Amino acid sequence: MQSRRPSTVPPSSLSSSSLSPTCLLSAFVLCVACGSGTQPDAESADDFAHDNSGSGGSRRSGGMSTSAEIGALDSSKVTHTFEDALGDLQSCLHSGARRVEFLGGEIAFYLKINGSGQLVENYMERSSLGDHETEKCMLSALAERSWPKPEGGLFGIAQNSFDFDMVNDVRPPGVWDSNRVDDTIAKLSSKIGDCKGGSGGQFTATAYIDTNGSVLGVGVVAPGAGQDEASECLAGVVKGAKFDSPGSWAVKVMFPL
């Protein structure tokens, strides 16, 4: 299976090359410093000399730091870090496949890295794995890594996706359209609302439904960072639900919450 390795990119270009036959990897490392939409007023030479005379970083005369919010990441170091983490990600997958025999699919990560090389944000942009515990395991594996430090900004951004084949040599599940679960999800609307609370945006679930309508496994993707508790709650609600029987074989279905 082909894969693409992460690359540091200018604003409108990407590069790719082979990484690993075990999964599909596509990554984007933000390399341009981002500022506000308006340009600051020009500073005089005296202002510049005064603002840079201390031991701190460059500052504007009004006291505002000129450090950019988002800086560049060394793409080769990012590649190396993801390569090192791949074994841990696969271990998470194999562990999950002991619970959910059909486990497999794509997962895309969003990483925000601080000046110490640690993750300050780490969440899934999308996932079709269908197992919340596996997804949490993978996020934890990435969080335990030391990442390259951003240059020219306070934080660096890396986005990366992996496509994992099913671990177990079994017949794949069937596939349902999301409308096949609409009635069941409607009955769960109160519980779903309680889980989401004030969380804005749309959550997305991927579930495996057994022949008797029970849920074999479920994963939930939040619309952004900082919503782990809501995702955990939603996964529990879906896991405890009873769906229509898919017939003689299990199915996989993705649907909004």
N, C-alpha and C positions, 0 to 999 in steps of 0.2 A: 504494500500500500504506500502511495507516495505521500510526502509531507513537505511543508514549507517551513523554513527557519525564520525566526524573527529578524527584522532589519530596521535600522535607524533610517527614517525617511524624511526627505524634504517635504514641503507642504503638499506636493501633488505627485509623488512617485513612490513606488514600492519595488523591492527586489525579492527574489526567492531562490532557494536551492534545497537540495535533499537534506533531510534530518534523520529520520528513523523509519524503518519499515513497519513498526508496531502500531503507529497511530498517525492520523492526519493532523498536522500542526500548522496553524497559520497565526502569525503574530504581528502586531503593529506596535512599534515603540514611538511614542510622540517625542520628536526631537526639536521642535521649535518652541521658543519661549513665547508665552501668551501674555499680552497686556490688555489694557482696556481699549475700547474702540476709539478713544480720542487721544491725541498726542499731547503730552505735557508742555507747558510753556518753556521756552528756552531759558536756561540759567546763565547768568553772567559768569565770567571767569572768577570773580571774587566769590560768588556763591559756591561755585564748584570747589574752589580751594578750601573754603570754610567747611563745607559738608564732608570733605574727604580727609580732613586734618586729624580726626580722631582715630581710635583703634577699631571702631566698629565698621560696618559695611557702608557702602555708598548710600547717602540719604539726600532727599530733596530739601530745599530750604524750609518747607512747611512741616518737616519732620516725618514725611512719608517715605518708607523704604522703596528704593528703586529695584529691589530684587523681584524677578518675575515669579509668578505663582507656579508655572509649569516650566521645567527645564528639560534638557536632553538626557537620554540614557545611552550608555555604550551598548550597541546592539549585540556585539560579540559576547559581552559579559551576560547580557540578558539571555542569549541563546544558551550559553553554558549553564546558567542557573536552571533554566527549564529542562535542559537535558539531564542535569543531576536529579531533578525532582521527578522525572518521568517514572523511575522505578517505584517511587512512593505512590504515585497516582495509580499505577497498575496494581500495586498491592491493595489499594483501596477498592479497586474494581473487582479483584479476585475475591476479596472478603465479602463484598456485596453480592457477588454471584452465588455465594453459598446460601444467601437468603432469598434472592430473586434469580431463578435459573435463566431467565431471558435477558438479564441485564446487559446493556450495551447502548451506544448512542453517542451523541455529540455533547460536549460541554465547552462553554466559552467563558473565560475569566477576564475580569477587569481588576487590575492591580494599580494602586496608588502608593508610591514609594517615597518615603521621606529622606531627609539628608543624612540619616544614619543607616540607610539601606534596609529599613524595616517597613512593613506594610501598614499603612494607616487606613486603607480601604482595600477590601478583598471580597469580591462578590461575583456571582454568576450573571452574565448578561443573557445567557440562554442555556438551556440544558434539556436534552431528551433522554437522559439516562433513566429516570424513573425510580430513583431510590434516594431518599433524603439523607440517609446515613452515609451513603457513598459520596454524595456531593459534599457533605460537611467534612468528611475525611480528606477529600482532595483539597478543599479550601484550607484546612489546617496544615496539610503537608506543604502548601505554598507559603503559608504564613511563617512556618518554622525556618524557612530559608533566609539567608542573608543576600540581599539584592544589590546590584550596582547603585551607587549614589548618583542622584541627578546633578547635572552641571548647568549652571546658568539659571537656576530656579529652585524654589523650595521643595518641589515635588516632581517626580517623574511618573509617567503613565505607560503601562504596558497592557495590551489586550491580546489574548491568546486563546485559540480554540483547538480542541482535540476531538477526534472521531474514533471511538473505541468499538471494535467488533465485539460481538457476543463472546463471552468467555467459554460458556458451556456448548458442547456439540449437540444441540437439540434443535428441533424444528422451531423456527422463529414464530413469535405470536402473530396473530392477525392484526389488522389495523382498522380502527374505527374512526369515523369522522367525529368531530367534537359534538355535533348535534345529537349523537346517540346517547349522550349523558346529560342533556339539557334538563330533563324532567327531574332527575336525581339531584342535580346541583341546585335547581330551584327550591327543592325541599330543604336544602341545607343553607339557604340564604341567610337565615338568622345567625347560625353558628359562624358562617363565613364572615358576616359583618362584624361579629364580636371579635374574631381573630384579627381582622384588618384594622379595627379601631379607626384612628384618624389617618391611617396610612393612605396616601394618595397613589394613583396609578393602578395598573392592572397586573395582578399576579397570574402566573401560568403554571398549570400542573401537568405532569405526565404520569400516567398510572398504567399498571398492568392489572387487568381484570380477569379473574379465574372463571372457570366454566359455571360455577355456582353464583357468580355475581360479587364475590368477595374480592377485596383488593390485595394483590400479592405484594405490591410495592408502589410507592408514589414519591415523586420529587416535586418541589415547588420553587419557582424562580420569582424573586421579588423584582419590582420595577427599579430598584436602586439600592444603594448602600444603607446599612443601619436598620434593616427590617428582618433580622434573623428570627426574632421572637414571633413575629406575625407568620413567617414562612413555616416555622416549626408547628405552630398552632394549626395552620391550614392543612399541613401534611397529616396531622393527627385526625382532623375532621374527615378528610377524604379517605384515609386508611380505614376508618371505622364505618364508612358508608356501605350500603348494599346497592349494587347496580343490577341492571338487567343481565341475564345470562347471555354470553356471547355465543353459546352453542357448545360444540364438542371440543373447542380449543380456546385457550386464553387469547386475549387481545391487548394491544397497546393503544392508548388514546391520549391526546394532548388537548387541553381545554382551558379557557380563561376562568379566573375566579374573581 
